[in-house]
Amino acid sequence: MLALAIRQLLLAASLSLLGCATAGKAKVEPIEATPVLAEKVPTPPAGPVVMHFTDGREGFQIKEFSSMGAGLRADFDQASALFKEAKYDKAIEVLEKVVAQSPEMTAPHINVAIAYGQIKKPEKAEPHLKKALELIPGHPVASNEYGLLLRKAGRFAESRQIYEKSLVVFPEYPPIHRNLGILCDLYLNDSACALKEYEFYTKAMPKDEQVKLWIAGLNARLGQQSGNAKQ
């Protein structure tokens, strides 16, 4: 799960979320601190910074700066361990504490939302996903989770809107293309949209044989519809 990387590595004062179209995964990596003289320490930027690669690579980087102290980082690490043990209620208790003390970070909001989803409380998850998207509009992981939540609630038009907004900012994020394709295919009866999203996804993730089967099925149905229309 993509968010697991966030849970495991949100331990540095500044963090980087990387997304790549070819790898199909986003990961969070601590940024190594460079020793500097005290009088030359720069003031960290306020809030997250989103950068898209301009050196020929496809992908993006999200950096988040936090004043999270050692105690709060330990709490976050504890929540990660509880989540792995499927102790979602206890993980939520700890994560809500982290969110309250470090509200500027998207990862705690996303993780507590996922935990609420695991215990079937989407109404508790939704505000956290909204907050993550306020902090970083179009955040790919938050958008992916929110789109799924809305789809499960039968709010299909809203789900599509969330996915499409994210793809404007992060068009190289494969999971959203896959889930938007599923939404269009199974819930919105929009075969053209589904085929477009599946094809984009499979170019980035060629080893996913399931999606290739879905593309073949869609092409067969579209071909049959075309043949029927000509009769």
C-alpha positions in Angstrom: 0.0 0.0 0.0 1.4 3.4 -1.0 0.6 5.0 2.3 2.6 2.4 4.2 5.8 4.1 2.8 4.6 7.3 4.3 3.8 5.7 7.7 7.2 4.1 7.9 9.4 7.0 6.9 7.8 10.1 8.2 10.5 10.5 10.8 12.6 13.3 9.4 12.1 17.0 9.9 11.7 17.4 6.2 10.3 14.7 3.9 10.0 14.0 0.2 7.2 12.1 -1.5 8.3 10.8 -4.9 6.0 9.6 -7.7 7.0 8.1 -10.9 5.0 7.0 -13.9 7.2 4.0 -14.7 7.6 2.6 -11.2 4.0 3.2 -10.3 4.8 3.8 -6.7 5.3 6.8 -4.5 7.7 6.6 -1.7 8.8 8.9 1.1 12.5 9.4 1.7 14.2 11.4 4.5 16.2 14.3 3.2 19.7 14.2 4.6 20.5 17.3 6.6 23.7 19.3 5.7 25.6 20.7 8.6 25.7 24.5 8.5 26.7 27.2 10.9 23.9 28.3 13.2 23.8 31.9 11.8 23.3 30.5 8.3 20.5 28.1 9.0 17.7 29.0 6.5 14.1 29.4 7.6 12.2 26.4 6.2 9.4 27.1 3.7 5.9 27.4 5.2 3.9 24.4 4.2 4.7 21.7 1.5 6.5 22.2 -1.7 5.5 20.4 -4.9 8.0 20.0 -7.7 7.7 18.3 -11.1 10.8 16.9 -12.7 12.1 19.0 -15.6 15.2 16.9 -16.5 13.5 14.4 -18.7 12.1 12.1 -16.0 8.4 11.6 -15.6 7.3 12.1 -12.0 7.0 14.5 -9.1 8.4 15.3 -5.7 6.5 16.5 -2.7 8.5 17.9 0.2 6.9 18.5 3.6 8.5 20.5 6.3 7.6 19.8 9.9 8.6 21.0 13.4 7.6 17.6 14.7 9.6 16.8 17.8 11.1 13.5 18.9 8.1 12.6 21.1 5.6 13.1 18.3 7.7 11.2 15.8 7.8 8.3 18.3 4.0 8.5 18.5 3.8 8.4 14.7 6.1 5.3 14.6 3.9 3.7 17.2 0.8 4.3 15.1 2.6 2.7 12.2 3.3 -0.4 14.2 -0.3 -0.6 15.5 -1.6 -0.3 11.9 0.6 -3.2 10.8 -0.9 -5.3 13.6 -4.4 -4.3 12.4 -5.1 -2.5 15.7 -6.9 0.3 13.9 -8.7 1.8 16.9 -5.5 2.3 18.8 -3.7 3.6 15.8 -6.4 6.1 15.3 -6.1 7.3 18.9 -2.4 7.9 18.4 -2.7 9.4 14.9 -5.4 11.9 16.0 -2.9 13.1 18.6 -0.3 13.5 15.9 -2.7 15.4 13.7 -3.7 17.7 16.5 -0.1 18.7 17.2 1.2 18.6 13.6 -1.8 19.6 11.4 0.4 20.9 8.6 1.5 17.4 7.6 -0.6 15.5 5.1 0.7 12.0 6.0 -1.0 11.8 9.4 -4.3 13.0 7.9 -4.1 10.4 5.1 -3.1 7.6 7.5 -5.8 8.2 10.0 -8.3 8.4 7.1 -7.1 5.0 5.9 -7.4 3.6 9.5 -11.0 4.9 9.7 -11.7 3.2 6.4 -10.5 -0.1 7.8 -13.1 0.1 10.7 -15.9 1.2 8.3 -16.2 4.8 9.5 -15.9 6.8 6.2 -17.6 9.8 7.8 -14.6 10.1 10.1 -12.1 9.6 7.2 -13.5 12.2 4.9 -12.6 15.3 6.8 -9.0 14.2 7.1 -8.8 13.6 3.3 -10.3 17.0 2.6 -7.7 18.6 4.9 -4.9 16.8 3.1 -6.2 18.1 -0.2 -6.4 21.6 1.3 -2.8 21.4 2.3 -1.7 20.0 -1.1 -4.4 20.4 -3.8 -4.6 17.2 -5.9 -2.3 15.2 -3.5 -2.2 11.9 -5.4 -2.4 9.5 -2.4 -5.1 11.6 -0.7 -7.0 11.9 -4.0 -6.8 8.2 -4.6 -8.1 7.3 -1.1 -10.8 10.0 -1.3 -12.0 8.9 -4.8 -12.3 5.3 -3.5 -14.3 6.5 -0.4 -16.7 8.5 -2.6 -17.1 5.6 -5.0 -18.0 3.2 -2.2 -20.6 5.8 -1.0 -22.2 5.9 -4.4 -21.0 9.5 -5.0 -19.7 8.7 -8.4 -19.7 12.2 -9.9 -17.8 13.5 -6.9 -15.3 10.6 -7.1 -14.6 11.3 -10.8 -14.1 15.0 -10.0 -11.6 14.2 -7.3 -9.6 11.9 -9.7 -9.7 14.3 -12.6 -8.6 17.3 -10.4 -5.6 15.3 -9.2 -4.6 14.2 -12.7 -4.4 17.9 -13.7 -1.6 18.3 -11.2 -0.2 14.8 -11.1 -0.9 13.2 -14.5 1.9 10.7 -14.0 0.3 8.9 -11.0 -0.8 5.4 -12.3 -3.2 4.3 -9.4 -5.6 7.2 -10.1 -5.7 6.3 -13.8 -6.6 2.7 -12.9 -9.3 3.7 -10.4 -10.8 6.3 -12.7 -10.9 3.7 -15.4 -12.8 1.3 -13.0 -15.2 4.1 -12.0 -15.9 5.0 -15.7 -16.2 1.3 -16.7 -18.3 -0.2 -13.9 -20.2 2.8 -12.4 -20.5 5.6 -15.0 -21.0 3.5 -18.2 -18.4 5.7 -19.9 -16.4 3.2 -22.0 -14.3 5.8 -23.8 -13.1 7.2 -20.5 -12.4 3.8 -19.1 -10.4 2.7 -22.2 -8.4 5.9 -22.1 -7.5 5.5 -18.5 -6.7 1.8 -18.7 -4.4 2.4 -21.7 -2.6 5.2 -19.9 -2.2 3.0 -16.9 -1.0 -0.1 -18.7 1.7 1.9 -20.5 3.1 2.9 -17.1 2.5 -0.5 -15.5 2.9 -3.1 -18.3 3.1 -6.1 -15.9 -0.5 -5.6 -14.7 -2.1 -8.4 -16.8 -5.5 -7.8 -15.2 -5.9 -4.3 -16.8 -4.8 -5.7 -20.2 -7.7 -8.1 -20.0 -10.1 -5.3 -19.1 -8.8 -3.4 -22.2 -9.4 -6.4 -24.4 -12.9 -6.8 -23.0 -13.7 -3.1 -23.6 -12.4 -3.2 -27.1 -14.5 -6.3 -27.8 -17.6 -4.6 -26.4 -17.0 -1.4 -28.3 -16.4 -3.3 -31.5 -19.7 -5.2 -31.0 -21.5 -2.0 -30.4 -20.0 -0.5 -33.5 -21.1 -3.5 -35.5 -24.6 -3.4 -34.1 -24.9 0.3 -35.0 -24.0 -0.4 -38.6 -26.7 -3.1 -39.0 
